[in-house]
Amino acid sequence: MEACFTLNPGVDDEFWAAQDKFGPIAAAAPGFRAVIGGPIAGSPWLYFSGKWATPDLMDEWYHTRAHTAVQNKAHEKWFKSVYLRKWRLPAEGEEVRGRVFSEIAIARETPLPEAEYAAILSSLNASLPSFNARPFETVIGEFEPHPYQFVGPLQEFPEVAPARYLLLTHWDSLADLQAWLGSPAVAELRKAGDFSAEHYVPIFHEQGERERLTPDGFQRGWGSEAVS
């Protein structure tokens, strides 16, 4: 799951205290793999991702009483804006067609120094548009200023490294993504830490399976972070 949210004023302490209590409950669910979150460079959004072994096990978790109670509180009180998209790893031998989601992880022993962090962002700003990365849509019709989200240092369970970052991008085709992964900009990015990359294909819901779905069943959410 790829998700982001912003919080209503005055709920920060209550929200984060609830998350601390909720994490171990989610971790005990069948098929749980990870919960990940963190700040995004140059963005008002906060990133959140839950990972399960299979889409079916994630669906089971979604319908549990524990998840429903916290979700309702988030929707009714905590979240000012939120969007969610669901993805899966391609099956073995599956031909990937259409849009893909790229998740690059950089694991380190220490957080990125300020100068190195800024240099990574500058390189991404220069390289990604020339390789046809999709504009980074948040809620429907709103976009990040650049075609990526650079997230971190992450807070995650289980912890993978003392300091870890995610680079998230969207692509119209796997070929476009692979061309960028072979670029000098990515070769330089690999030097920033222990580098790994995964790509995912979309999961679509039938109408009625989730609230506030887009007509194609791919995304849900509400709110706005547009600057007036």
C-alpha positions in Angstrom: 0.0 0.0 0.0 1.2 3.5 -1.0 -0.5 6.1 1.1 0.0 9.7 2.4 -1.9 11.9 4.8 -1.9 15.2 6.5 -3.3 15.9 10.0 -5.9 18.2 11.3 -4.7 20.9 13.7 -4.3 19.9 17.3 -4.5 16.1 16.9 -0.8 15.3 16.6 -0.2 14.0 20.2 -3.3 11.9 20.2 -2.6 10.5 16.7 1.0 9.5 17.3 0.2 8.0 20.7 -2.5 5.9 19.0 0.0 4.8 16.3 2.5 3.6 19.0 -0.2 1.4 20.5 -1.5 0.2 17.2 1.8 -0.9 15.6 2.1 -4.2 17.7 -1.5 -5.1 16.9 -0.9 -4.8 13.2 2.4 -6.7 13.5 0.5 -9.7 15.0 -1.8 -10.0 12.0 -1.3 -13.0 9.6 0.9 -12.1 6.7 2.3 -8.8 8.2 5.6 -7.8 6.7 6.2 -4.2 7.6 4.8 -0.8 8.4 6.7 2.2 7.1 6.4 6.0 7.4 8.3 9.2 7.3 8.5 12.8 6.1 8.8 13.7 2.4 11.3 16.2 1.1 9.6 19.4 0.1 6.1 18.1 0.7 3.3 18.7 3.3 2.4 15.0 3.1 3.5 12.3 5.5 4.2 8.9 3.9 2.7 5.6 5.1 2.9 2.1 3.9 1.7 -1.2 5.2 3.0 -4.4 3.6 1.5 -7.9 3.7 2.6 -11.2 2.2 -0.4 -11.3 -0.2 -3.2 -8.9 -1.2 -5.7 -11.4 0.3 -4.1 -11.3 3.7 -4.0 -7.5 3.6 -7.7 -7.6 2.8 -8.3 -9.8 5.8 -6.5 -7.3 8.0 -8.5 -4.4 6.5 -11.8 -6.0 7.7 -10.7 -6.8 11.3 -12.4 -4.9 14.2 -9.0 -3.5 15.3 -8.3 -1.9 11.9 -11.8 -0.7 11.4 -11.9 1.2 14.7 -8.6 3.0 14.1 -9.5 3.7 10.5 -12.8 5.3 11.5 -11.1 7.5 14.1 -8.5 8.6 11.4 -11.2 9.4 8.9 -13.5 11.2 11.3 -11.0 13.1 13.4 -7.3 12.9 12.6 -6.9 13.1 8.8 -7.2 16.5 7.0 -6.3 14.9 3.7 -5.4 11.3 2.7 -4.9 9.1 -0.4 -4.2 5.4 -0.8 -3.2 3.2 -3.7 -2.5 -0.5 -3.6 0.2 -2.4 -5.5 1.6 -5.9 -5.7 4.8 -7.5 -6.9 4.4 -9.0 -10.4 3.9 -12.8 -10.4 6.8 -15.0 -11.5 6.9 -14.8 -15.3 4.1 -12.2 -15.5 4.4 -9.8 -18.4 4.2 -6.3 -17.0 2.1 -3.9 -19.1 1.0 -0.4 -18.3 1.9 1.8 -15.3 4.3 0.7 -12.6 5.3 2.0 -9.2 9.0 2.0 -8.3 10.3 1.8 -4.8 14.0 2.3 -4.3 15.4 1.9 -0.8 18.7 3.3 0.5 19.9 1.9 3.8 22.7 3.5 5.8 24.3 3.4 9.2 23.8 7.2 9.7 21.3 9.8 8.2 22.4 11.5 5.0 24.5 14.6 5.6 22.7 17.8 4.6 24.9 18.4 1.5 24.5 14.8 0.2 20.7 14.9 0.8 20.5 18.2 -1.2 22.7 16.8 -4.0 20.4 13.7 -4.4 17.3 15.9 -4.7 19.1 18.1 -7.3 20.1 15.0 -9.3 16.5 13.7 -9.2 15.1 17.0 -10.3 17.4 17.0 -13.3 17.2 13.4 -14.4 13.7 12.1 -13.9 11.8 14.4 -16.3 14.1 13.4 -19.2 13.2 9.7 -18.7 9.4 10.3 -18.8 8.6 9.7 -15.1 4.9 10.4 -14.5 3.9 13.6 -12.7 3.5 12.5 -9.0 -0.2 12.7 -8.3 -1.4 12.8 -4.7 -5.1 13.4 -4.2 -6.8 13.4 -7.6 -5.8 16.4 -9.6 -3.0 17.6 -7.3 0.7 16.9 -7.8 4.0 17.1 -6.0 6.3 19.8 -7.5 8.7 17.1 -8.8 7.9 13.6 -10.2 9.0 11.7 -7.1 8.7 11.5 -3.3 11.9 11.1 -1.3 11.0 9.8 2.1 13.0 9.6 5.2 14.7 8.9 7.5 12.0 6.2 7.9 10.3 5.1 11.0 9.5 1.5 10.4 8.8 -1.9 12.0 10.6 -4.1 11.8 13.7 -1.8 11.6 15.8 -2.6 8.6 18.7 -0.2 9.1 19.7 2.6 11.5 18.8 5.1 8.7 16.8 4.3 5.6 15.2 6.3 2.8 12.7 5.5 0.0 12.6 7.0 -3.4 9.1 6.6 -4.9 8.3 7.2 -8.6 5.5 6.3 -11.1 5.9 5.2 -14.7 3.8 4.6 -17.7 5.8 1.5 -18.6 8.4 -0.8 -17.1 10.7 0.0 -20.1 10.8 3.7 -19.1 11.6 2.8 -15.5 14.4 0.4 -16.6 15.9 3.0 -18.8 16.1 5.4 -15.9 17.5 2.7 -13.6 20.4 2.3 -16.0 21.2 6.0 -16.1 24.2 7.8 -14.6 22.0 9.5 -12.1 21.0 6.1 -10.6 24.5 4.9 -10.7 25.4 7.8 -8.5 22.5 7.2 -6.2 23.7 3.7 -5.6 26.7 5.1 -3.8 24.5 6.7 -1.1 24.1 3.4 0.8 22.8 -0.2 0.5 20.7 0.1 -2.6 17.7 -2.0 -3.5 14.8 -1.6 -6.0 11.4 -3.1 -6.5 8.6 -2.4 -8.9 4.9 -3.0 -8.5 1.7 -3.3 -10.6 -1.7 -1.8 -9.6 -4.4 -3.5 -7.6 -7.9 -2.5 -8.5 -11.0 -2.7 -6.3 -14.6 -3.3 -7.4 -16.9 -0.4 -6.8 -18.4 -0.7 -3.3 -15.4 -2.6 -1.9 -13.9 0.6 -0.4 -15.2 4.1 0.3 -14.4 7.0 -1.9 -12.9 5.0 -4.7 -12.1 6.5 -8.1 -14.2 5.2 -11.0 -11.4 2.8 -12.0 -11.2 1.3 -8.5 -7.5 2.2 -8.1 -7.3 5.1 -5.7 -9.3 6.4 -2.7 -9.0 9.5 -0.5 -10.1 13.0 0.0 -9.0 16.5 1.0 -6.7 19.0 -0.7 -3.2 20.4 0.0 -3.3 22.9 -2.9 -1.8 26.2 -2.0 -4.4 29.0 -2.5 
